Amino acid sequence: MADKPDAVRGSASSGPSTLERALQNIVHIYHESSIRDNKDDLLSLKDLKNLLKTQAPGFLSVCKRNRPGYIEELFTEADTDENRQLTFEEFTVILGKLADDAHRLSHGDDRCGPDRD
């Protein structure tokens, strides 16, 4: 295999890329809510509510997301094994919605309508 530039394959000397740092931050935020009081690396509904209210208030403030039951709906959608706890992989379903919302904001798009791209 031909050598790839450091920017593509990464380099120990250059440290993590911008995307890698952003992902590390996301994992850190997840762990702040999922690993407490000697608890497993899982989010309860209460944990998810706290995480979203503290880390994503802008996301919750639009598109009727502040209505009663919305976070419960998100939790149920993401909890694919129906054990009433979210693994990090299950949490990525919600993370995708947060990322899509941020992307729409970056373009000044309607955050509540159908996706245009």
SVG drawing of the C-alpha trace seen along z (x, -y; Angstrom):
<svg xmlns="http://www.w3.org/2000/svg" viewBox="-46 -31 52 37">
<polyline fill="none" stroke="black" stroke-width="0.4" points="0.0,0.0 1.3,-3.4 2.1,-5.9 -0.7,-8.3 0.0,-11.9 -0.1,-12.4 -3.3,-14.4 -5.1,-11.3 -3.6,-8.4 -3.0,-10.5 0.3,-10.9 1.3,-10.3 3.4,-13.4 0.6,-15.7 -2.0,-14.5 -5.6,-13.9 -7.4,-15.6 -10.2,-18.1 -12.7,-15.4 -11.0,-13.0 -11.0,-15.7 -14.7,-16.4 -15.4,-12.7 -13.4,-12.5 -15.5,-15.4 -18.7,-13.7 -17.5,-10.5 -16.5,-12.6 -19.9,-14.2 -21.6,-10.8 -19.4,-9.5 -20.2,-12.5 -23.8,-11.2 -23.3,-7.5 -20.5,-6.7 -21.5,-8.0 -21.8,-6.5 -20.0,-3.3 -22.7,-2.9 -22.2,-1.0 -21.5,-2.9 -25.2,-3.3 -27.7,-6.1 -31.0,-5.9 -33.9,-8.0 -33.1,-10.4 -29.5,-10.6 -30.5,-11.3 -32.9,-14.1 -30.1,-15.7 -27.6,-15.4 -29.9,-16.9 -31.1,-19.7 -27.6,-20.7 -25.7,-20.0 -28.4,-20.6 -30.9,-23.2 -31.0,-24.8 -32.0,-21.5 -34.8,-21.0 -36.1,-24.6 -37.4,-24.3 -39.7,-22.1 -42.0,-21.2 -39.1,-19.2 -39.8,-20.8 -43.2,-19.2 -43.9,-16.6 -42.9,-13.1 -40.4,-14.1 -37.3,-12.9 -39.1,-9.7 -39.8,-9.2 -36.2,-9.8 -35.1,-7.3 -37.6,-4.6 -36.5,-5.0 -32.8,-4.7 -33.3,-1.8 -33.2,0.9 -32.7,3.8 -35.6,2.4 -33.6,2.7 -34.4,-0.9 -30.8,-1.8 -28.8,-3.3 -25.4,-2.1 -23.1,-4.6 -24.0,-2.9 -27.7,-3.4 -27.0,-7.0 -25.6,-7.7 -29.1,-7.5 -29.9,-10.7 -26.5,-12.1 -27.3,-11.8 -30.4,-14.0 -28.3,-16.5 -25.7,-16.6 -28.5,-17.0 -29.9,-19.9 -26.5,-21.6 -26.0,-21.0 -29.3,-22.7 -28.4,-25.6 -25.1,-26.0 -27.0,-26.5 -29.8,-28.6 -32.2,-25.8 -35.6,-25.1 -34.8,-23.0 -38.3,-21.5 -39.2,-20.8 -38.2,-17.9 -34.5,-17.5 -33.5,-19.2 -30.3,-17.3"/>
</svg>
